[in-house]
Amino acid sequence: MSIWAIFNIVLVVVIIPVLVWLLNVVLSALERIRGAADDALGGGVALIGELGTTPSLLETTDETIKEVANGAVRYAGSVAKLLG
């Protein structure tokens, strides 16, 4: 038996099954990643539907900040008069 025949037998018996197993591992990981990406996409699409009210919510937040700022300025002025 020549050395080429021995290498061919080793190739068929050892190397090819290992390569098939590695390919299976990579493809199963790819399927898990694809599933996670699909879930993330679904969540992103659902989130986009909730963003329609954002401008009105930001307007409400701006009004609240202005009211708090006015109250803080009045409070600081009163404290300054008491301590001054």
PyMOL commands that set and color helices and strands:
alter all, ss='L'
color gray80, all
select helices_A, chain A and resi 3-83
alter helices_A, ss='H'
color red, helices_A
deselect
rebuild
show_as cartoon
